[in-house]
């Protein structure tokens, strides 16, 4: 029986890619860069690759936040201020929010029935702005953000910190739910807890990271929880 949930934030509860596209388009306009679909997609691919390197311990958070823009400008063959781009983008990304379909209903339904913790690899200033805007804090017991903890998912140390901080949680009765195999699912496995992949696009898993459970819509989670 599961009584404790760790939920990823980006692309599990809040739609990060939509927020990213809006924020980077506004940043591009401020820097006199064409906010075309091609340029936005290029940034997104570069950003994703840098965060993957962070998960593997190849880069620090600070390197990710700056290098993604230097790589972007190099790829576009232009010169712009990395510091200005970073400042604009981070400010814009922290404003407002977009929910994943069914996420707010899910939180409302699960609140009070389970201990719910948010586990995010994001940057605290940005995540706190989005969390405040969305109003989800009232549904959860605590929010853990890696930049405040000092370690990132999928490290065991991230989850050890969380379990130590809340106390009295049985790992055998805990489930990690998230959209990332390399961050959420591997992180849950490293922590010795059950895992559930949120895979709305039904992407094929070509890795050796195998979740215990998989859902394609957030509305499936309550039923799954009742069966575990």
PyMOL commands that place a pseudoatom at each C-alpha (Angstrom):
pseudoatom trace, name=CA, resn=UNK, resi=1, chain=A, elem=C, hetatm=0, pos=[0.000, 0.000, 0.000]
pseudoatom trace, name=CA, resn=UNK, resi=2, chain=A, elem=C, hetatm=0, pos=[1.325, 3.418, -1.018]
pseudoatom trace, name=CA, resn=UNK, resi=3, chain=A, elem=C, hetatm=0, pos=[0.876, 6.304, 1.403]
pseudoatom trace, name=CA, resn=UNK, resi=4, chain=A, elem=C, hetatm=0, pos=[3.582, 8.718, 0.184]
pseudoatom trace, name=CA, resn=UNK, resi=5, chain=A, elem=C, hetatm=0, pos=[4.117, 10.292, -3.246]
pseudoatom trace, name=CA, resn=UNK, resi=6, chain=A, elem=C, hetatm=0, pos=[7.038, 12.162, -4.706]
pseudoatom trace, name=CA, resn=UNK, resi=7, chain=A, elem=C, hetatm=0, pos=[5.887, 14.058, -7.785]
pseudoatom trace, name=CA, resn=UNK, resi=8, chain=A, elem=C, hetatm=0, pos=[8.123, 15.651, -10.373]
pseudoatom trace, name=CA, resn=UNK, resi=9, chain=A, elem=C, hetatm=0, pos=[7.154, 19.224, -11.248]
pseudoatom trace, name=CA, resn=UNK, resi=10, chain=A, elem=C, hetatm=0, pos=[8.183, 19.962, -14.833]
pseudoatom trace, name=CA, resn=UNK, resi=11, chain=A, elem=C, hetatm=0, pos=[6.150, 18.166, -17.495]
pseudoatom trace, name=CA, resn=UNK, resi=12, chain=A, elem=C, hetatm=0, pos=[4.412, 16.108, -14.811]
pseudoatom trace, name=CA, resn=UNK, resi=13, chain=A, elem=C, hetatm=0, pos=[2.451, 18.800, -12.950]
pseudoatom trace, name=CA, resn=UNK, resi=14, chain=A, elem=C, hetatm=0, pos=[3.375, 21.987, -14.808]
pseudoatom trace, name=CA, resn=UNK, resi=15, chain=A, elem=C, hetatm=0, pos=[3.934, 22.149, -18.571]
pseudoatom trace, name=CA, resn=UNK, resi=16, chain=A, elem=C, hetatm=0, pos=[7.563, 23.209, -18.754]
pseudoatom trace, name=CA, resn=UNK, resi=17, chain=A, elem=C, hetatm=0, pos=[7.964, 23.016, -22.515]
pseudoatom trace, name=CA, resn=UNK, resi=18, chain=A, elem=C, hetatm=0, pos=[5.056, 25.370, -23.090]
pseudoatom trace, name=CA, resn=UNK, resi=19, chain=A, elem=C, hetatm=0, pos=[6.398, 27.797, -20.484]
pseudoatom trace, name=CA, resn=UNK, resi=20, chain=A, elem=C, hetatm=0, pos=[9.864, 27.483, -21.987]
pseudoatom trace, name=CA, resn=UNK, resi=21, chain=A, elem=C, hetatm=0, pos=[8.627, 28.291, -25.498]
pseudoatom trace, name=CA, resn=UNK, resi=22, chain=A, elem=C, hetatm=0, pos=[6.783, 31.404, -24.304]
pseudoatom trace, name=CA, resn=UNK, resi=23, chain=A, elem=C, hetatm=0, pos=[9.708, 32.658, -22.206]
pseudoatom trace, name=CA, resn=UNK, resi=24, chain=A, elem=C, hetatm=0, pos=[12.389, 32.039, -24.826]
pseudoatom trace, name=CA, resn=UNK, resi=25, chain=A, elem=C, hetatm=0, pos=[10.303, 33.699, -27.555]
pseudoatom trace, name=CA, resn=UNK, resi=26, chain=A, elem=C, hetatm=0, pos=[10.007, 36.841, -25.418]
pseudoatom trace, name=CA, resn=UNK, resi=27, chain=A, elem=C, hetatm=0, pos=[13.727, 36.667, -24.653]
pseudoatom trace, name=CA, resn=UNK, resi=28, chain=A, elem=C, hetatm=0, pos=[14.552, 36.375, -28.355]
pseudoatom trace, name=CA, resn=UNK, resi=29, chain=A, elem=C, hetatm=0, pos=[12.448, 39.431, -29.181]
pseudoatom trace, name=CA, resn=UNK, resi=30, chain=A, elem=C, hetatm=0, pos=[14.237, 41.451, -26.505]
pseudoatom trace, name=CA, resn=UNK, resi=31, chain=A, elem=C, hetatm=0, pos=[17.596, 40.415, -27.988]
pseudoatom trace, name=CA, resn=UNK, resi=32, chain=A, elem=C, hetatm=0, pos=[16.531, 41.087, -31.587]
pseudoatom trace, name=CA, resn=UNK, resi=33, chain=A, elem=C, hetatm=0, pos=[16.552, 37.382, -32.484]
pseudoatom trace, name=CA, resn=UNK, resi=34, chain=A, elem=C, hetatm=0, pos=[13.817, 35.924, -34.683]
pseudoatom trace, name=CA, resn=UNK, resi=35, chain=A, elem=C, hetatm=0, pos=[11.495, 33.901, -32.387]
pseudoatom trace, name=CA, resn=UNK, resi=36, chain=A, elem=C, hetatm=0, pos=[10.894, 31.309, -35.086]
pseudoatom trace, name=CA, resn=UNK, resi=37, chain=A, elem=C, hetatm=0, pos=[9.793, 27.755, -34.343]
pseudoatom trace, name=CA, resn=UNK, resi=38, chain=A, elem=C, hetatm=0, pos=[13.181, 26.583, -35.612]
pseudoatom trace, name=CA, resn=UNK, resi=39, chain=A, elem=C, hetatm=0, pos=[15.128, 28.848, -33.247]
pseudoatom trace, name=CA, resn=UNK, resi=40, chain=A, elem=C, hetatm=0, pos=[12.917, 27.971, -30.273]
pseudoatom trace, name=CA, resn=UNK, resi=41, chain=A, elem=C, hetatm=0, pos=[13.348, 24.248, -31.010]
pseudoatom trace, name=CA, resn=UNK, resi=42, chain=A, elem=C, hetatm=0, pos=[17.102, 24.708, -31.274]
pseudoatom trace, name=CA, resn=UNK, resi=43, chain=A, elem=C, hetatm=0, pos=[17.218, 26.306, -27.833]
pseudoatom trace, name=CA, resn=UNK, resi=44, chain=A, elem=C, hetatm=0, pos=[15.043, 23.547, -26.377]
pseudoatom trace, name=CA, resn=UNK, resi=45, chain=A, elem=C, hetatm=0, pos=[17.319, 20.808, -27.756]
pseudoatom trace, name=CA, resn=UNK, resi=46, chain=A, elem=C, hetatm=0, pos=[20.428, 22.530, -26.421]
pseudoatom trace, name=CA, resn=UNK, resi=47, chain=A, elem=C, hetatm=0, pos=[18.801, 23.106, -23.039]
pseudoatom trace, name=CA, resn=UNK, resi=48, chain=A, elem=C, hetatm=0, pos=[17.663, 19.481, -22.761]
pseudoatom trace, name=CA, resn=UNK, resi=49, chain=A, elem=C, hetatm=0, pos=[21.122, 18.188, -23.608]
pseudoatom trace, name=CA, resn=UNK, resi=50, chain=A, elem=C, hetatm=0, pos=[22.735, 20.400, -20.968]
pseudoatom trace, name=CA, resn=UNK, resi=51, chain=A, elem=C, hetatm=0, pos=[20.328, 19.250, -18.244]
pseudoatom trace, name=CA, resn=UNK, resi=52, chain=A, elem=C, hetatm=0, pos=[21.017, 15.625, -19.195]
pseudoatom trace, name=CA, resn=UNK, resi=53, chain=A, elem=C, hetatm=0, pos=[24.713, 16.317, -18.641]
pseudoatom trace, name=CA, resn=UNK, resi=54, chain=A, elem=C, hetatm=0, pos=[23.864, 17.793, -15.231]
pseudoatom trace, name=CA, resn=UNK, resi=55, chain=A, elem=C, hetatm=0, pos=[22.020, 14.585, -14.312]
pseudoatom trace, name=CA, resn=UNK, resi=56, chain=A, elem=C, hetatm=0, pos=[25.138, 12.609, -15.234]
pseudoatom trace, name=CA, resn=UNK, resi=57, chain=A, elem=C, hetatm=0, pos=[27.338, 14.874, -13.125]
pseudoatom trace, name=CA, resn=UNK, resi=58, chain=A, elem=C, hetatm=0, pos=[29.198, 16.221, -16.161]
pseudoatom trace, name=CA, resn=UNK, resi=59, chain=A, elem=C, hetatm=0, pos=[28.186, 19.850, -15.588]
pseudoatom trace, name=CA, resn=UNK, resi=60, chain=A, elem=C, hetatm=0, pos=[27.328, 22.030, -12.623]
pseudoatom trace, name=CA, resn=UNK, resi=61, chain=A, elem=C, hetatm=0, pos=[24.022, 23.891, -12.474]
pseudoatom trace, name=CA, resn=UNK, resi=62, chain=A, elem=C, hetatm=0, pos=[25.830, 27.192, -13.022]
pseudoatom trace, name=CA, resn=UNK, resi=63, chain=A, elem=C, hetatm=0, pos=[27.468, 25.821, -16.164]
pseudoatom trace, name=CA, resn=UNK, resi=64, chain=A, elem=C, hetatm=0, pos=[24.113, 24.647, -17.509]
pseudoatom trace, name=CA, resn=UNK, resi=65, chain=A, elem=C, hetatm=0, pos=[22.432, 28.003, -16.954]
pseudoatom trace, name=CA, resn=UNK, resi=66, chain=A, elem=C, hetatm=0, pos=[25.108, 29.929, -18.842]
pseudoatom trace, name=CA, resn=UNK, resi=67, chain=A, elem=C, hetatm=0, pos=[26.487, 27.452, -21.375]
pseudoatom trace, name=CA, resn=UNK, resi=68, chain=A, elem=C, hetatm=0, pos=[23.102, 26.790, -22.967]
pseudoatom trace, name=CA, resn=UNK, resi=69, chain=A, elem=C, hetatm=0, pos=[23.045, 30.382, -24.239]
pseudoatom trace, name=CA, resn=UNK, resi=70, chain=A, elem=C, hetatm=0, pos=[26.655, 30.486, -25.393]
pseudoatom trace, name=CA, resn=UNK, resi=71, chain=A, elem=C, hetatm=0, pos=[26.027, 27.262, -27.354]
pseudoatom trace, name=CA, resn=UNK, resi=72, chain=A, elem=C, hetatm=0, pos=[22.821, 28.722, -28.795]
pseudoatom trace, name=CA, resn=UNK, resi=73, chain=A, elem=C, hetatm=0, pos=[24.468, 31.920, -29.985]
pseudoatom trace, name=CA, resn=UNK, resi=74, chain=A, elem=C, hetatm=0, pos=[27.351, 29.932, -31.457]
pseudoatom trace, name=CA, resn=UNK, resi=75, chain=A, elem=C, hetatm=0, pos=[24.904, 27.707, -33.344]
pseudoatom trace, name=CA, resn=UNK, resi=76, chain=A, elem=C, hetatm=0, pos=[23.035, 30.764, -34.645]
pseudoatom trace, name=CA, resn=UNK, resi=77, chain=A, elem=C, hetatm=0, pos=[26.295, 32.481, -35.614]
pseudoatom trace, name=CA, resn=UNK, resi=78, chain=A, elem=C, hetatm=0, pos=[25.500, 35.641, -33.639]
pseudoatom trace, name=CA, resn=UNK, resi=79, chain=A, elem=C, hetatm=0, pos=[26.950, 37.612, -30.758]
pseudoatom trace, name=CA, resn=UNK, resi=80, chain=A, elem=C, hetatm=0, pos=[24.765, 38.475, -27.804]
pseudoatom trace, name=CA, resn=UNK, resi=81, chain=A, elem=C, hetatm=0, pos=[25.286, 38.927, -24.066]
pseudoatom trace, name=CA, resn=UNK, resi=82, chain=A, elem=C, hetatm=0, pos=[24.979, 35.553, -22.327]
pseudoatom trace, name=CA, resn=UNK, resi=83, chain=A, elem=C, hetatm=0, pos=[24.394, 37.285, -18.984]
pseudoatom trace, name=CA, resn=UNK, resi=84, chain=A, elem=C, hetatm=0, pos=[21.596, 39.431, -20.419]
pseudoatom trace, name=CA, resn=UNK, resi=85, chain=A, elem=C, hetatm=0, pos=[19.947, 36.466, -22.126]
pseudoatom trace, name=CA, resn=UNK, resi=86, chain=A, elem=C, hetatm=0, pos=[20.103, 34.392, -18.985]
pseudoatom trace, name=CA, resn=UNK, resi=87, chain=A, elem=C, hetatm=0, pos=[18.664, 37.149, -16.802]
pseudoatom trace, name=CA, resn=UNK, resi=88, chain=A, elem=C, hetatm=0, pos=[15.792, 37.889, -19.174]
pseudoatom trace, name=CA, resn=UNK, resi=89, chain=A, elem=C, hetatm=0, pos=[14.903, 34.251, -19.690]
pseudoatom trace, name=CA, resn=UNK, resi=90, chain=A, elem=C, hetatm=0, pos=[14.996, 33.232, -16.023]
pseudoatom trace, name=CA, resn=UNK, resi=91, chain=A, elem=C, hetatm=0, pos=[12.814, 36.185, -15.044]
pseudoatom trace, name=CA, resn=UNK, resi=92, chain=A, elem=C, hetatm=0, pos=[10.270, 35.424, -17.759]
pseudoatom trace, name=CA, resn=UNK, resi=93, chain=A, elem=C, hetatm=0, pos=[10.235, 31.674, -17.064]
pseudoatom trace, name=CA, resn=UNK, resi=94, chain=A, elem=C, hetatm=0, pos=[9.391, 32.306, -13.414]
pseudoatom trace, name=CA, resn=UNK, resi=95, chain=A, elem=C, hetatm=0, pos=[6.284, 34.281, -14.338]
pseudoatom trace, name=CA, resn=UNK, resi=96, chain=A, elem=C, hetatm=0, pos=[2.980, 32.457, -14.710]
pseudoatom trace, name=CA, resn=UNK, resi=97, chain=A, elem=C, hetatm=0, pos=[2.355, 28.768, -15.291]
pseudoatom trace, name=CA, resn=UNK, resi=98, chain=A, elem=C, hetatm=0, pos=[0.648, 26.189, -17.487]
pseudoatom trace, name=CA, resn=UNK, resi=99, chain=A, elem=C, hetatm=0, pos=[-0.818, 23.011, -16.003]
pseudoatom trace, name=CA, resn=UNK, resi=100, chain=A, elem=C, hetatm=0, pos=[-0.408, 19.589, -17.545]
pseudoatom trace, name=CA, resn=UNK, resi=101, chain=A, elem=C, hetatm=0, pos=[-3.907, 18.331, -18.422]
pseudoatom trace, name=CA, resn=UNK, resi=102, chain=A, elem=C, hetatm=0, pos=[-5.559, 16.921, -15.312]
pseudoatom trace, name=CA, resn=UNK, resi=103, chain=A, elem=C, hetatm=0, pos=[-2.744, 17.898, -12.943]
pseudoatom trace, name=CA, resn=UNK, resi=104, chain=A, elem=C, hetatm=0, pos=[-4.674, 20.288, -10.715]
pseudoatom trace, name=CA, resn=UNK, resi=105, chain=A, elem=C, hetatm=0, pos=[-7.618, 17.875, -10.487]
pseudoatom trace, name=CA, resn=UNK, resi=106, chain=A, elem=C, hetatm=0, pos=[-5.207, 15.081, -9.576]
pseudoatom trace, name=CA, resn=UNK, resi=107, chain=A, elem=C, hetatm=0, pos=[-3.597, 17.105, -6.792]
pseudoatom trace, name=CA, resn=UNK, resi=108, chain=A, elem=C, hetatm=0, pos=[-6.991, 18.100, -5.437]
pseudoatom trace, name=CA, resn=UNK, resi=109, chain=A, elem=C, hetatm=0, pos=[-8.146, 14.468, -5.429]
pseudoatom trace, name=CA, resn=UNK, resi=110, chain=A, elem=C, hetatm=0, pos=[-4.990, 13.087, -3.794]
pseudoatom trace, name=CA, resn=UNK, resi=111, chain=A, elem=C, hetatm=0, pos=[-4.598, 15.849, -1.214]
pseudoatom trace, name=CA, resn=UNK, resi=112, chain=A, elem=C, hetatm=0, pos=[-5.338, 14.543, 2.270]
pseudoatom trace, name=CA, resn=UNK, resi=113, chain=A, elem=C, hetatm=0, pos=[-5.233, 10.915, 1.168]
pseudoatom trace, name=CA, resn=UNK, resi=114, chain=A, elem=C, hetatm=0, pos=[-1.438, 10.726, 0.684]
pseudoatom trace, name=CA, resn=UNK, resi=115, chain=A, elem=C, hetatm=0, pos=[1.629, 12.563, 1.843]
pseudoatom trace, name=CA, resn=UNK, resi=116, chain=A, elem=C, hetatm=0, pos=[2.634, 14.468, -1.275]
pseudoatom trace, name=CA, resn=UNK, resi=117, chain=A, elem=C, hetatm=0, pos=[6.052, 15.959, -1.943]
pseudoatom trace, name=CA, resn=UNK, resi=118, chain=A, elem=C, hetatm=0, pos=[7.260, 17.818, -5.011]
pseudoatom trace, name=CA, resn=UNK, resi=119, chain=A, elem=C, hetatm=0, pos=[10.759, 16.783, -6.119]
pseudoatom trace, name=CA, resn=UNK, resi=120, chain=A, elem=C, hetatm=0, pos=[12.222, 19.140, -8.731]
pseudoatom trace, name=CA, resn=UNK, resi=121, chain=A, elem=C, hetatm=0, pos=[15.588, 19.565, -10.390]
pseudoatom trace, name=CA, resn=UNK, resi=122, chain=A, elem=C, hetatm=0, pos=[14.795, 23.162, -11.269]
pseudoatom trace, name=CA, resn=UNK, resi=123, chain=A, elem=C, hetatm=0, pos=[16.281, 26.446, -10.145]
pseudoatom trace, name=CA, resn=UNK, resi=124, chain=A, elem=C, hetatm=0, pos=[14.681, 27.682, -6.929]
pseudoatom trace, name=CA, resn=UNK, resi=125, chain=A, elem=C, hetatm=0, pos=[13.920, 31.257, -7.977]
pseudoatom trace, name=CA, resn=UNK, resi=126, chain=A, elem=C, hetatm=0, pos=[12.202, 30.102, -11.142]
pseudoatom trace, name=CA, resn=UNK, resi=127, chain=A, elem=C, hetatm=0, pos=[10.333, 27.178, -9.630]
pseudoatom trace, name=CA, resn=UNK, resi=128, chain=A, elem=C, hetatm=0, pos=[9.065, 29.165, -6.670]
pseudoatom trace, name=CA, resn=UNK, resi=129, chain=A, elem=C, hetatm=0, pos=[7.589, 31.776, -9.001]
pseudoatom trace, name=CA, resn=UNK, resi=130, chain=A, elem=C, hetatm=0, pos=[5.764, 29.135, -11.027]
pseudoatom trace, name=CA, resn=UNK, resi=131, chain=A, elem=C, hetatm=0, pos=[4.615, 27.270, -7.914]
pseudoatom trace, name=CA, resn=UNK, resi=132, chain=A, elem=C, hetatm=0, pos=[3.249, 30.458, -6.357]
pseudoatom trace, name=CA, resn=UNK, resi=133, chain=A, elem=C, hetatm=0, pos=[1.463, 31.383, -9.568]
pseudoatom trace, name=CA, resn=UNK, resi=134, chain=A, elem=C, hetatm=0, pos=[-0.103, 27.927, -9.887]
pseudoatom trace, name=CA, resn=UNK, resi=135, chain=A, elem=C, hetatm=0, pos=[-1.274, 27.723, -6.273]
pseudoatom trace, name=CA, resn=UNK, resi=136, chain=A, elem=C, hetatm=0, pos=[-0.275, 24.062, -5.918]
pseudoatom trace, name=CA, resn=UNK, resi=137, chain=A, elem=C, hetatm=0, pos=[1.530, 24.512, -2.604]
pseudoatom trace, name=CA, resn=UNK, resi=138, chain=A, elem=C, hetatm=0, pos=[-1.757, 24.073, -0.738]
pseudoatom trace, name=CA, resn=UNK, resi=139, chain=A, elem=C, hetatm=0, pos=[-2.055, 20.528, -2.078]
pseudoatom trace, name=CA, resn=UNK, resi=140, chain=A, elem=C, hetatm=0, pos=[1.381, 19.266, -1.052]
pseudoatom trace, name=CA, resn=UNK, resi=141, chain=A, elem=C, hetatm=0, pos=[3.209, 18.672, 2.217]
pseudoatom trace, name=CA, resn=UNK, resi=142, chain=A, elem=C, hetatm=0, pos=[6.588, 20.001, 1.128]
pseudoatom trace, name=CA, resn=UNK, resi=143, chain=A, elem=C, hetatm=0, pos=[8.522, 21.079, -1.953]
pseudoatom trace, name=CA, resn=UNK, resi=144, chain=A, elem=C, hetatm=0, pos=[12.100, 19.988, -2.576]
pseudoatom trace, name=CA, resn=UNK, resi=145, chain=A, elem=C, hetatm=0, pos=[14.168, 21.844, -5.180]
pseudoatom trace, name=CA, resn=UNK, resi=146, chain=A, elem=C, hetatm=0, pos=[17.609, 20.548, -6.040]
pseudoatom trace, name=CA, resn=UNK, resi=147, chain=A, elem=C, hetatm=0, pos=[19.306, 23.938, -6.207]
pseudoatom trace, name=CA, resn=UNK, resi=148, chain=A, elem=C, hetatm=0, pos=[18.392, 24.489, -2.539]
pseudoatom trace, name=CA, resn=UNK, resi=149, chain=A, elem=C, hetatm=0, pos=[19.424, 20.987, -1.482]
pseudoatom trace, name=CA, resn=UNK, resi=150, chain=A, elem=C, hetatm=0, pos=[22.756, 21.066, -3.299]
pseudoatom trace, name=CA, resn=UNK, resi=151, chain=A, elem=C, hetatm=0, pos=[22.323, 17.723, -5.106]
pseudoatom trace, name=CA, resn=UNK, resi=152, chain=A, elem=C, hetatm=0, pos=[20.222, 16.730, -8.109]
pseudoatom trace, name=CA, resn=UNK, resi=153, chain=A, elem=C, hetatm=0, pos=[17.982, 13.867, -9.147]
pseudoatom trace, name=CA, resn=UNK, resi=154, chain=A, elem=C, hetatm=0, pos=[18.776, 11.062, -9.915]
pseudoatom trace, name=CA, resn=UNK, resi=155, chain=A, elem=C, hetatm=0, pos=[21.312, 10.960, -7.074]
pseudoatom trace, name=CA, resn=UNK, resi=156, chain=A, elem=C, hetatm=0, pos=[20.460, 8.885, -4.024]
pseudoatom trace, name=CA, resn=UNK, resi=157, chain=A, elem=C, hetatm=0, pos=[21.629, 11.850, -1.925]
pseudoatom trace, name=CA, resn=UNK, resi=158, chain=A, elem=C, hetatm=0, pos=[18.751, 13.970, -3.212]
pseudoatom trace, name=CA, resn=UNK, resi=159, chain=A, elem=C, hetatm=0, pos=[16.180, 11.509, -1.918]
pseudoatom trace, name=CA, resn=UNK, resi=160, chain=A, elem=C, hetatm=0, pos=[18.111, 10.774, 1.276]
pseudoatom trace, name=CA, resn=UNK, resi=161, chain=A, elem=C, hetatm=0, pos=[17.880, 14.490, 2.040]
pseudoatom trace, name=CA, resn=UNK, resi=162, chain=A, elem=C, hetatm=0, pos=[14.125, 14.460, 1.401]
pseudoatom trace, name=CA, resn=UNK, resi=163, chain=A, elem=C, hetatm=0, pos=[13.474, 11.412, 3.577]
pseudoatom trace, name=CA, resn=UNK, resi=164, chain=A, elem=C, hetatm=0, pos=[15.620, 12.779, 6.388]
pseudoatom trace, name=CA, resn=UNK, resi=165, chain=A, elem=C, hetatm=0, pos=[13.819, 16.125, 6.194]
pseudoatom trace, name=CA, resn=UNK, resi=166, chain=A, elem=C, hetatm=0, pos=[10.295, 14.735, 6.467]
pseudoatom trace, name=CA, resn=UNK, resi=167, chain=A, elem=C, hetatm=0, pos=[10.974, 11.774, 8.770]
pseudoatom trace, name=CA, resn=UNK, resi=168, chain=A, elem=C, hetatm=0, pos=[8.763, 8.780, 9.421]
pseudoatom trace, name=CA, resn=UNK, resi=169, chain=A, elem=C, hetatm=0, pos=[8.301, 7.834, 5.770]
pseudoatom trace, name=CA, resn=UNK, resi=170, chain=A, elem=C, hetatm=0, pos=[8.483, 4.172, 4.790]
pseudoatom trace, name=CA, resn=UNK, resi=171, chain=A, elem=C, hetatm=0, pos=[10.302, 3.800, 1.478]
pseudoatom trace, name=CA, resn=UNK, resi=172, chain=A, elem=C, hetatm=0, pos=[8.433, 0.572, 0.824]
pseudoatom trace, name=CA, resn=UNK, resi=173, chain=A, elem=C, hetatm=0, pos=[5.209, 2.600, 0.752]
pseudoatom trace, name=CA, resn=UNK, resi=174, chain=A, elem=C, hetatm=0, pos=[6.534, 5.451, -1.382]
pseudoatom trace, name=CA, resn=UNK, resi=175, chain=A, elem=C, hetatm=0, pos=[6.091, 6.052, -5.118]
pseudoatom trace, name=CA, resn=UNK, resi=176, chain=A, elem=C, hetatm=0, pos=[8.031, 8.447, -7.357]
pseudoatom trace, name=CA, resn=UNK, resi=177, chain=A, elem=C, hetatm=0, pos=[6.007, 9.740, -10.313]
pseudoatom trace, name=CA, resn=UNK, resi=178, chain=A, elem=C, hetatm=0, pos=[7.626, 11.644, -13.153]
pseudoatom trace, name=CA, resn=UNK, resi=179, chain=A, elem=C, hetatm=0, pos=[8.111, 11.945, -16.902]
pseudoatom trace, name=CA, resn=UNK, resi=180, chain=A, elem=C, hetatm=0, pos=[11.893, 11.482, -17.024]
pseudoatom trace, name=CA, resn=UNK, resi=181, chain=A, elem=C, hetatm=0, pos=[13.519, 8.054, -17.089]
pseudoatom trace, name=CA, resn=UNK, resi=182, chain=A, elem=C, hetatm=0, pos=[16.988, 9.473, -16.451]
pseudoatom trace, name=CA, resn=UNK, resi=183, chain=A, elem=C, hetatm=0, pos=[15.965, 11.789, -13.607]
pseudoatom trace, name=CA, resn=UNK, resi=184, chain=A, elem=C, hetatm=0, pos=[12.745, 10.625, -11.927]
pseudoatom trace, name=CA, resn=UNK, resi=185, chain=A, elem=C, hetatm=0, pos=[12.717, 6.882, -12.555]
pseudoatom trace, name=CA, resn=UNK, resi=186, chain=A, elem=C, hetatm=0, pos=[16.444, 6.313, -12.118]
pseudoatom trace, name=CA, resn=UNK, resi=187, chain=A, elem=C, hetatm=0, pos=[16.334, 8.608, -9.089]
pseudoatom trace, name=CA, resn=UNK, resi=188, chain=A, elem=C, hetatm=0, pos=[13.537, 6.594, -7.523]
pseudoatom trace, name=CA, resn=UNK, resi=189, chain=A, elem=C, hetatm=0, pos=[15.406, 3.362, -8.156]
pseudoatom trace, name=CA, resn=UNK, resi=190, chain=A, elem=C, hetatm=0, pos=[18.570, 4.810, -6.631]
pseudoatom trace, name=CA, resn=UNK, resi=191, chain=A, elem=C, hetatm=0, pos=[16.504, 5.745, -3.575]
pseudoatom trace, name=CA, resn=UNK, resi=192, chain=A, elem=C, hetatm=0, pos=[14.985, 2.280, -3.242]
pseudoatom trace, name=CA, resn=UNK, resi=193, chain=A, elem=C, hetatm=0, pos=[11.389, 3.343, -3.878]
pseudoatom trace, name=CA, resn=UNK, resi=194, chain=A, elem=C, hetatm=0, pos=[8.774, 2.292, -6.421]
pseudoatom trace, name=CA, resn=UNK, resi=195, chain=A, elem=C, hetatm=0, pos=[8.537, 4.313, -9.615]
pseudoatom trace, name=CA, resn=UNK, resi=196, chain=A, elem=C, hetatm=0, pos=[5.842, 5.299, -12.077]
pseudoatom trace, name=CA, resn=UNK, resi=197, chain=A, elem=C, hetatm=0, pos=[6.641, 6.812, -15.470]
pseudoatom trace, name=CA, resn=UNK, resi=198, chain=A, elem=C, hetatm=0, pos=[4.228, 9.433, -16.762]
pseudoatom trace, name=CA, resn=UNK, resi=199, chain=A, elem=C, hetatm=0, pos=[4.489, 8.892, -20.518]
pseudoatom trace, name=CA, resn=UNK, resi=200, chain=A, elem=C, hetatm=0, pos=[1.686, 10.844, -22.230]
pseudoatom trace, name=CA, resn=UNK, resi=201, chain=A, elem=C, hetatm=0, pos=[3.189, 10.501, -25.709]
pseudoatom trace, name=CA, resn=UNK, resi=202, chain=A, elem=C, hetatm=0, pos=[3.801, 6.764, -25.295]
pseudoatom trace, name=CA, resn=UNK, resi=203, chain=A, elem=C, hetatm=0, pos=[7.456, 7.127, -26.213]
pseudoatom trace, name=CA, resn=UNK, resi=204, chain=A, elem=C, hetatm=0, pos=[9.363, 3.879, -26.582]
pseudoatom trace, name=CA, resn=UNK, resi=205, chain=A, elem=C, hetatm=0, pos=[11.793, 3.169, -23.775]
pseudoatom trace, name=CA, resn=UNK, resi=206, chain=A, elem=C, hetatm=0, pos=[15.144, 2.306, -25.354]
pseudoatom trace, name=CA, resn=UNK, resi=207, chain=A, elem=C, hetatm=0, pos=[17.079, 2.510, -22.082]
pseudoatom trace, name=CA, resn=UNK, resi=208, chain=A, elem=C, hetatm=0, pos=[17.860, 0.018, -19.355]
pseudoatom trace, name=CA, resn=UNK, resi=209, chain=A, elem=C, hetatm=0, pos=[15.877, 2.130, -16.874]
pseudoatom trace, name=CA, resn=UNK, resi=210, chain=A, elem=C, hetatm=0, pos=[12.623, 0.250, -16.325]
pseudoatom trace, name=CA, resn=UNK, resi=211, chain=A, elem=C, hetatm=0, pos=[9.852, 1.834, -14.210]
pseudoatom trace, name=CA, resn=UNK, resi=212, chain=A, elem=C, hetatm=0, pos=[7.698, -0.319, -11.961]
pseudoatom trace, name=CA, resn=UNK, resi=213, chain=A, elem=C, hetatm=0, pos=[4.563, 1.221, -13.456]
pseudoatom trace, name=CA, resn=UNK, resi=214, chain=A, elem=C, hetatm=0, pos=[3.618, 3.444, -16.373]
pseudoatom trace, name=CA, resn=UNK, resi=215, chain=A, elem=C, hetatm=0, pos=[0.668, 5.745, -17.016]
pseudoatom trace, name=CA, resn=UNK, resi=216, chain=A, elem=C, hetatm=0, pos=[-0.248, 7.767, -20.093]
pseudoatom trace, name=CA, resn=UNK, resi=217, chain=A, elem=C, hetatm=0, pos=[-2.717, 10.122, -18.469]
pseudoatom trace, name=CA, resn=UNK, resi=218, chain=A, elem=C, hetatm=0, pos=[-2.617, 11.620, -14.973]
pseudoatom trace, name=CA, resn=UNK, resi=219, chain=A, elem=C, hetatm=0, pos=[-6.212, 10.496, -14.429]
pseudoatom trace, name=CA, resn=UNK, resi=220, chain=A, elem=C, hetatm=0, pos=[-4.882, 6.910, -14.331]
pseudoatom trace, name=CA, resn=UNK, resi=221, chain=A, elem=C, hetatm=0, pos=[-2.821, 7.476, -11.185]
pseudoatom trace, name=CA, resn=UNK, resi=222, chain=A, elem=C, hetatm=0, pos=[-5.562, 7.227, -8.497]
pseudoatom trace, name=CA, resn=UNK, resi=223, chain=A, elem=C, hetatm=0, pos=[-6.693, 3.863, -9.871]
pseudoatom trace, name=CA, resn=UNK, resi=224, chain=A, elem=C, hetatm=0, pos=[-3.108, 2.609, -9.985]
pseudoatom trace, name=CA, resn=UNK, resi=225, chain=A, elem=C, hetatm=0, pos=[-2.519, 3.700, -6.396]
pseudoatom trace, name=CA, resn=UNK, resi=226, chain=A, elem=C, hetatm=0, pos=[-5.563, 1.785, -5.234]
pseudoatom trace, name=CA, resn=UNK, resi=227, chain=A, elem=C, hetatm=0, pos=[-4.095, -1.420, -6.679]
pseudoatom trace, name=CA, resn=UNK, resi=228, chain=A, elem=C, hetatm=0, pos=[-0.500, -1.171, -5.474]
for i in range(1, 228): cmd.bond("trace and resi %d" % i, "trace and resi %d" % (i + 1))
show_as sticks, trace
zoom trace
